[in-house]
Amino acid sequence: MTGVPASAAGNHRPAPVAPAAPKAALWNIANILTMVRLLLVPGFVLLLVHDGGNDPAWRSFAWAAFAVAMITDLFDGELARRYGLVTDFGKIADPIADKAIMGAALVGLSALGDLPWWVTVVILVREIGITLMRFWVIRWGVIPANRGGKLKTLTQGVAVGMYILVLTGPLATLRAVIMAAAVILTVWSGLDYVRQAVVLRRAGLAARQEQRP
């Protein structure tokens, strides 16, 4: 026994480096669902306006396409996060697909005279504005989806789905009430996102100031 530490004797071995996590492949189930949603948009529009948009059967087919798109929206993001399938393509394509199917439905319904244009304008301005704002503050951090935003998305989907169908009587009144709730949640959650963006930017600027010598 020499009394020399093992590290000094040349027996020190560097700790093994953990292998980097494999990069998610572009062709994965989450991205495929996103692309399916994108491909559904033109088909949905054609079904919605077929025969002047007045045929209940074709409107039902349009509702089915819209429902499939909404279901894929529920699963693609969850699958990507749970199984490590997040890709740059998915980060860009997923919000585009969301806005495309909802925007197509709102514009189509307003063009057919089934939904007031002001409702479509309010919802689309909010959705596009919040998306642009997220990119604006991304250098400071990510604004997480809150409960208001998730409830807004669910309410919008239900309301728009009911407007796609040809409904009369109490159901027509019910869908108007749900749409009113969706508009309120759209505005309220949008204002909350703006508040979060302002707080996030201020915190980021303060942290930058502290790091300066």
Secondary structure by P-SEA (a helix, b strand, c coil): ccccccccccccccccccccccccccccaaaaaaaaaaaaaaaaaaaaaccccccaaaaaaaaaaaaaaaaaaacaaaaaaaacccccccccaaaaaaaaaaaaaaaaaaaaccccaaaaaaaaaaaaaaaaaaaaacccccccccaaaaaaaaaaaaaaaaaacccccaaaaaaaaaaaaaaaaaaaaaaaaaaaaaaaaaaaaaaaaaacc
